[in-house]
Amino acid sequence: MAETLIGTKEVHDIMTKSNLPVGGYSANPYVGCTHACKYCYASFMKRFTGHKEEWGTFLDVKHWPAINNPNKYSGQRVVIGSVTDGYNPEEATFRRTSKLLEELKDSDAEILICTKSDLVLRDLDLLRQMKKVTVSWSVNTLDETFRADMDKAVSIERRLAAMRKGYEAGIRTICFVSPIFPGITDFKAIFQEVKDICDLFWLENLNLRGGFKANIMGYIKSHYPHLFPLYEEIYLHKDRTYWKQLEQEAAKMAHESQCKYIDNELPYERSPKGHPTIVNYLYHEEIRGSENTGKRNPSSVRLKADKAFG
């Protein structure tokens, strides 16, 4: 296995204004991510890094001036890990995410941490000092073989154990079922595993774009040949039938489980145990993100749908 290339990067500001539907600001303590997910949407960032190495094989550790006025972000949502995982294995050594949390802990910002790691538990005491903090773990399968084919992060078992510990410690948690692989991701089975240990259960479709589209299509053709025609319909012919049916199934599951079912929202609230809010985050490119309302932008729906599935 090739050794990860570790570098450093000086930045003027760790916080950037975000276009994400769920975030007012983004903070990424690293450039790159050694989890090397084969479907990583953030791989497009490589062209801005100066790296020629494959995405997933390098990591630049960011250094930034101290945040001297954390109250600037009070009332704002700050997403940590929008184009990296702040708890990649190297965080155990460099502790840049921990430093960022220390700087923000008194800001009254709403912190959302996106991860595939259980290393976040190291900072559990720090997280409990914050007024509004959420940790989201990505879980798109219960099949460890498929998981290992797709990423180098910790096992699904470890992610679920971390989610449980976080939830039981009073941390607001999300099970982010992302990306949903048509015919492979069993979101109903995942729901049964996590419904008692998460506040929100997000559903996001697999988008195929950029350099990894051919790789994923090749993987499906090789490992799941019976599903390849379905993937052609979705990703070559832009047929949304599968996703529309999935939405209907999710809404039915929410009704039967007495869970709130909402469309592209991120409400800051705790859900009753066993009844997480189910969030339809499909086609999130179509959400008007500037005010984090979660509402679709009708004028751009078709254009953005074409981009998402093209």
VENVENQUI-V374904 format. One record per pair of residues at least 6 apart in sequence whose ideal C-beta (glycine too) atoms are under 6 Angstrom apart, sorted by the first residue. I is the first residue (numbers start at 1). GAP is how many residues later the second one is. D is the distance in Angstrom with one decimal. If there is no record, write none. Layout:
# VENVENQUI-V374904
i: [I/I]
gap: [GAP/GAP]
d: [D/D]
This chain:
# VENVENQUI-V374904
i: [4/5/5/6/7/8/9/9/9/10/11/11/14/14/15/15/16/18/18/19/20/21/21/21/22/23/23/24/24/25/25/26/26/27/27/27/28/28/29/29/29/29/29/30/30/31/31/32/32/33/33/33/34/34/35/35/35/35/35/36/36/37/38/39/39/42/43/44/45/46/51/59/61/67/70/70/70/71/73/73/74/74/76/77/78/78/79/80/80/81/85/85/86/87/87/87/87/91/91/98/101/105/105/108/110/110/111/112/113/114/116/116/117/118/118/118/120/121/121/124/127/127/132/134/135/135/135/136/136/137/137/138/138/139/139/139/139/140/140/140/141/141/142/144/147/163/163/164/166/167/167/172/173/173/174/174/175/175/175/176/177/177/177/178/179/179/180/180/181/182/182/183/183/195/195/196/198/199/199/199/200/200/200/201/201/202/202/203/203/203/204/205/205/207/208/208/220/220/220/221/233/234/238/243/251/254/254/258/259/259/260/261/262/263/264/264/264/265/271/285/285/286/286/286/287/288/288]
gap: [30/48/53/53/53/53/22/51/53/53/51/53/13/50/10/12/10/7/8/270/269/263/266/268/244/54/56/52/53/51/53/53/56/51/53/73/55/56/33/57/67/68/71/29/54/18/29/26/27/51/52/55/25/54/50/81/116/117/118/20/116/114/112/140/177/41/12/166/38/9/7/31/33/36/34/36/37/36/34/36/33/34/33/33/31/33/33/6/33/33/30/31/11/28/30/32/33/6/28/25/25/24/25/23/22/158/22/22/22/22/22/37/37/36/40/44/15/41/44/45/6/44/136/38/31/36/38/38/40/22/26/38/40/17/20/36/51/37/38/45/6/44/47/11/9/10/34/33/7/6/30/27/25/26/26/28/19/23/26/26/10/13/26/26/25/27/25/26/25/48/60/44/47/79/81/78/78/71/72/77/76/77/79/75/77/77/79/47/77/78/77/38/77/101/8/27/7/8/11/7/6/8/71/39/10/7/24/17/16/19/17/17/17/17/17/23/30/29/6/19/23/10/15/18/7/7/9]
d: [5.4/5.9/4.2/5.6/4.5/5.1/5.7/4.2/5.2/5.3/5.4/5.0/5.2/4.1/5.0/5.5/5.2/5.5/4.1/5.5/5.9/5.5/3.9/4.1/4.7/5.2/3.6/4.2/4.8/5.7/4.7/5.1/4.3/5.8/5.0/5.9/5.4/4.6/5.4/5.3/3.7/5.0/5.6/5.6/4.5/5.6/3.8/4.9/4.6/4.6/5.1/5.7/5.5/5.0/5.5/5.8/5.2/5.4/4.3/2.7/4.9/4.3/5.2/5.7/5.9/3.9/4.1/5.5/5.3/5.0/5.1/5.7/5.0/4.2/5.5/6.0/3.6/5.8/4.9/4.1/5.5/3.9/5.3/4.5/4.8/5.4/4.9/5.0/4.8/4.1/5.4/5.9/3.7/4.6/3.8/4.2/4.9/5.4/5.9/5.5/5.5/5.4/5.5/5.9/4.2/5.9/4.4/4.9/4.8/4.9/5.0/3.7/5.8/5.6/4.8/3.6/5.8/5.5/5.8/5.6/5.1/5.7/5.9/4.4/5.4/5.7/5.7/3.7/4.7/4.8/5.1/4.7/5.5/6.0/5.7/5.5/5.9/5.6/5.8/5.0/5.4/6.0/5.9/5.8/5.5/5.4/5.2/4.5/5.2/4.8/4.4/5.1/4.6/5.7/4.5/5.9/4.3/4.3/5.2/4.7/5.1/5.7/5.2/3.8/5.9/3.7/5.4/5.8/5.5/5.6/5.3/4.3/5.8/5.6/5.9/5.2/4.9/5.4/4.5/5.6/5.6/5.0/5.6/4.6/4.9/4.5/4.9/5.9/5.9/5.8/4.4/5.7/4.8/5.3/5.8/4.9/5.7/5.5/5.1/4.7/4.4/5.9/4.5/5.7/5.4/3.6/4.5/5.5/4.9/5.2/4.5/4.9/5.9/4.8/5.9/5.0/4.0/4.0/5.1/4.4/5.0/4.9/5.1/5.1/5.9/5.5/4.5]
